[in-house]
Amino acid sequence: MATRRIDTPDGGVLAVETSGDPSGRPVFLLHGTPGSRVGPAPRSAVLARMRVRLISFDRPGYGDSTRLPGRRVRHAADDVATIADTLGLDRFAVVGRSGGGPHALACAALLPDRVVRAATQVSLAPRHADGLDWFAGMTPSNERAYRQAELGQPRIAGPFQVRSQVIRRDPAQLIRNLVPELTPPDRTVVADVGIRRMLQSTYRQAFRYGADGWIDDVLAFIADWGFAVDAIRIPVRIWHGADDKFSPVGHSAWLADHIPAAQLYLEPGAAHFGSLKEMTDAIGWASTSS
C-alpha cells in the first residue's frame, strides 16, 4: 500500500491510499459514513490477482483530509478528478459503499467522460426523492440523526463530536452501539473477527481529529446533492441487502428506477454489512471496462 497527500485547488489536502496492482485497472473506492481510506476492502494480494489498482481517500473532514466547509455530495467528483489528475489517470471506475454510494453517483453524473462504470452498495437516495418515503424501514437511531440534522448543524455538531471522542478512544464502541439495531444477517457479519478489526481501523482513522467529516456527510445527504441521478448515462450496478435497516432497500430500488443504465441486485438474507462480503464482486464488475 502507498499513502500520499494531494493538494486540492481550494487549498485543502486529501489523504490518498492505493493498493493492489500499480499498473492495474484503476477503481476508486469511496468509503462509508463514518469511514476512512483504511476502511474495509479486499486485500492487496486479491486486488493484484484481479489486476485492479484500488484508490481510496479520506473524504474532507475525515482522518488526514482537511475539512471543506459547506461540502456537498457533488464535491466528491472534484476530489476524485483532482486525485486522478495527480495520479495520471484518464479513465477509471468508482465504487461506493453505504455513505460512499451517493458520492460515487456524483462522479458518474459529473465526470461522464472519465468514469466508465459505477457501483453502489446499500446507498441512500436523495432526501427529497419524488415518490420515496425516505425514512420508511430506517433504524430509529439513523432517522433521529437525520431529522436532527434537518434542524441545522448546531443540533448535531455537539453530540457527534462527543460520540467521535468516545469512538476514537475505543473504536469497538460504535459496533457495540449498533448491535441492538442489527438484523440477524448483520450480526453474523460483524461477529467475524477480521471484519470487526477492519471496521475498528476505519473508525479510528475517521475520527482521528474529530467528527467534522461525519457531520458534513450527514448534512450533505439531506441537502440538494448538486446533480440529478437521471442524468447518469454510464452503466451502474446497484447492490442492496434485502434486510437492510440502516439504508433501507427502498433507496436503491428508487435509484434503479431513475438511473437509465442501472441494474439492481437485491440479495435476500443479507443486510447492511453484507456489502462487505460483496465488495470484491462490485470492484470486479466495475473494473471490467475501466
C-alpha positions in Angstrom: 0.0 0.0 0.0 1.1 3.6 -0.7 -0.2 6.7 1.0 0.3 10.3 -0.1 -1.2 13.8 0.5 -2.6 15.5 -2.5 -3.3 19.3 -2.6 -6.7 20.5 -3.9 -7.3 23.7 -5.9 -9.2 25.1 -2.9 -6.1 24.9 -0.7 -7.1 21.7 1.1 -5.3 18.3 1.3 -6.6 14.8 0.6 -5.1 11.7 2.2 -5.0 9.0 -0.5 -4.1 5.4 -0.4 -3.5 3.0 -3.3 -3.3 -0.8 -3.2 -3.3 -3.8 -5.5 -1.6 -3.8 -8.9 0.1 -0.5 -9.6 -0.4 -1.0 -13.3 -3.9 -2.5 -12.9 -7.3 -1.1 -13.9 -8.0 1.9 -11.6 -11.0 1.8 -9.4 -11.9 4.5 -6.8 -13.4 3.1 -3.6 -15.5 5.7 -1.7 -15.9 4.8 2.0 -19.0 4.6 4.1 -20.3 7.0 6.8 -18.5 7.3 9.1 -15.4 5.9 7.4 -11.9 6.5 6.0 -9.4 5.4 3.4 -8.4 2.4 5.5 -11.9 1.0 5.6 -13.0 -2.5 4.5 -11.5 -3.5 1.2 -10.2 -6.7 -0.5 -6.6 -7.5 0.5 -3.9 -6.1 -1.8 -2.9 -9.6 -3.0 -6.6 -10.2 -4.0 -6.6 -6.9 -5.9 -3.4 -7.8 -7.6 -4.8 -11.1 -8.8 -7.8 -9.1 -10.2 -5.4 -6.7 -11.9 -7.0 -3.8 -10.0 -5.4 -0.7 -8.7 -7.6 0.5 -5.9 -7.6 4.1 -4.8 -9.3 5.3 -1.6 -9.2 8.6 0.2 -10.4 10.2 3.4 -13.3 12.5 2.4 -12.7 16.1 3.6 -13.1 16.3 7.3 -12.2 12.7 7.9 -8.9 11.4 9.0 -6.0 13.2 7.4 -8.0 15.1 4.8 -8.7 18.8 5.6 -12.3 19.9 6.1 -14.2 21.6 3.2 -16.8 23.9 4.8 -20.2 23.5 3.2 -19.3 20.3 1.5 -22.0 18.7 -0.7 -22.2 15.3 -2.3 -21.3 16.8 -5.7 -17.9 17.9 -4.4 -16.7 14.2 -4.4 -16.4 14.5 -8.2 -14.0 17.4 -7.8 -11.9 15.4 -5.3 -11.8 12.3 -7.5 -10.9 14.3 -10.5 -8.0 16.0 -8.6 -6.7 12.7 -7.4 -7.0 11.2 -10.9 -5.1 14.1 -12.4 -2.3 13.8 -9.9 -2.0 10.1 -10.5 -2.1 10.5 -14.2 -5.4 8.6 -14.7 -7.6 9.5 -17.6 -10.5 7.0 -17.2 -11.5 4.9 -14.1 -14.3 3.2 -12.3 -15.9 4.2 -9.0 -17.4 2.0 -6.2 -19.2 3.5 -3.2 -20.4 1.6 -0.1 -23.2 3.0 2.1 -22.4 6.7 2.5 -19.9 6.4 -0.3 -22.8 5.5 -2.7 -24.1 9.0 -3.3 -20.6 10.2 -3.8 -19.9 7.5 -6.4 -23.1 8.6 -8.2 -21.8 12.2 -8.2 -18.7 11.0 -10.0 -20.8 9.1 -12.5 -23.0 12.1 -13.2 -20.4 14.9 -13.2 -17.4 13.1 -14.8 -19.2 11.3 -17.7 -16.1 11.4 -19.9 -13.9 9.8 -17.3 -15.9 7.3 -15.2 -16.6 4.2 -17.2 -18.6 2.3 -14.6 -20.1 3.0 -11.2 -21.2 0.5 -8.5 -23.1 1.3 -5.3 -23.7 -0.8 -2.2 -26.5 -0.1 0.3 -26.7 3.5 -0.9 -29.0 6.3 0.2 -31.2 8.1 -2.4 -31.7 11.9 -2.4 -33.5 13.2 0.6 -36.4 14.6 -1.3 -36.6 11.8 -4.0 -40.0 12.0 -5.6 -42.3 9.2 -4.5 -39.9 7.8 -1.9 -40.7 7.6 1.8 -37.1 8.3 2.8 -37.4 7.1 6.4 -39.5 4.0 5.8 -37.8 1.0 7.3 -34.9 3.0 8.7 -33.5 2.3 12.2 -34.7 4.7 14.8 -31.1 6.0 15.5 -30.5 6.9 11.9 -33.9 8.5 11.5 -33.4 10.5 14.6 -29.9 11.7 13.5 -31.2 12.8 10.1 -34.2 14.6 11.5 -32.0 16.5 13.9 -29.6 17.4 11.1 -32.6 18.9 9.2 -32.9 21.4 12.1 -29.3 22.6 11.4 -25.7 21.8 12.1 -25.7 23.1 15.7 -28.3 20.4 16.6 -25.9 17.5 15.6 -22.4 19.0 15.9 -22.1 18.7 19.7 -23.5 15.2 20.1 -21.5 13.9 17.1 -18.2 15.4 18.5 -18.9 13.7 21.8 -19.6 10.4 20.2 -16.5 10.6 18.0 -14.3 11.2 21.1 -15.7 8.1 22.7 -15.2 6.0 19.5 -11.7 7.4 18.9 -10.7 6.1 22.3 -12.5 2.8 21.8 -13.4 2.1 18.1 -15.3 -1.1 19.1 -17.8 1.1 20.9 -19.5 2.1 17.7 -20.1 -1.5 16.8 -21.4 -2.3 20.3 -23.8 0.7 20.0 -25.1 -0.7 16.7 -25.7 -4.2 17.9 -29.2 -3.7 19.3 -30.4 -2.5 15.9 -28.5 -5.1 13.8 -30.6 -7.6 11.9 -29.6 -11.3 12.3 -27.6 -11.3 9.0 -25.7 -8.2 10.1 -24.9 -9.7 13.5 -23.4 -12.7 11.7 -21.2 -10.5 9.5 -19.9 -8.3 12.3 -19.2 -11.3 14.5 -16.3 -12.1 12.2 -13.1 -11.1 13.9 -11.4 -9.9 10.7 -14.4 -7.7 9.7 -14.6 -6.2 13.2 -10.9 -5.4 13.0 -11.3 -3.6 9.6 -14.3 -1.6 10.9 -12.4 -0.6 14.1 -9.5 0.5 11.9 -11.6 2.7 9.7 -13.4 4.3 12.7 -10.1 5.1 14.4 -8.8 6.8 11.3 -12.1 8.6 10.6 -12.2 10.3 14.0 -8.5 11.0 14.3 -9.1 14.7 14.5 -12.8 14.9 15.3 -16.3 14.4 13.8 -16.2 17.0 11.0 -16.4 14.5 8.2 -19.2 12.6 9.8 -21.2 15.8 10.4 -20.6 17.1 6.9 -21.6 13.7 5.3 -25.0 13.8 7.2 -25.7 17.4 6.2 -24.7 16.7 2.6 -27.1 13.7 2.3 -30.2 15.7 3.4 -29.2 18.8 1.2 -29.5 19.0 -2.5 -26.9 16.7 -4.0 -25.9 19.1 -6.8 -26.8 16.8 -9.7 -29.7 14.7 -11.0 -29.3 10.9 -10.9 -31.4 10.5 -14.1 -28.6 12.3 -15.9 -26.2 9.4 -15.4 -25.6 7.5 -18.7 -22.9 5.1 -17.8 -23.5 1.5 -16.5 -24.4 1.5 -12.8 -24.5 -1.6 -10.6 -26.7 -1.2 -7.5 -26.5 -3.8 -4.8 -28.6 -3.9 -1.6 -29.2 -6.4 1.1 -33.0 -7.0 1.3 -33.0 -6.9 5.1 -31.0 -3.6 5.4 -32.4 -1.2 8.1 -29.6 1.4 8.1 -30.0 2.4 4.4 -33.5 1.0 3.6 -33.8 -1.1 0.4 -36.3 1.3 -1.0 -33.5 3.8 -1.6 -31.7 1.5 -4.0 -34.9 0.5 -5.7 -35.7 4.2 -6.3 -32.2 4.8 -7.7 -32.5 1.8 -10.0 -35.8 3.2 -11.3 -34.3 6.6 -12.0 -30.8 5.8 -13.4 -31.3 4.8 -17.1 -28.4 2.2 -17.3 -28.7 0.9 -13.8 -29.1 -2.8 -12.7 -30.4 -3.6 -9.3 -29.0 -6.6 -7.4 -31.2 -7.4 -4.4 -29.8 -10.1 -2.2 -32.3 -11.9 0.1 -31.0 -12.8 3.5 -28.4 -10.0 3.5 -28.5 -6.6 5.2 -26.3 -3.5 5.5 -23.0 -5.1 6.4 -23.4 -7.9 3.9 -22.0 -5.3 1.5 -18.6 -6.0 3.0 -18.7 -9.6 1.7 -20.0 -8.5 -1.7 -17.4 -5.7 -2.2 -14.9 -7.9 -4.2 -17.7 -8.7 -6.7 -18.6 -5.0 -7.0 -15.0 -4.0 -7.6 -14.5 -6.8 -10.1 -17.6 -5.7 -12.1 -16.6 -2.0 -12.0 -13.1 -2.8 -13.3 -14.2 -4.8 -16.3 -14.2 -2.0 -18.7 -12.0 0.6 -17.0 
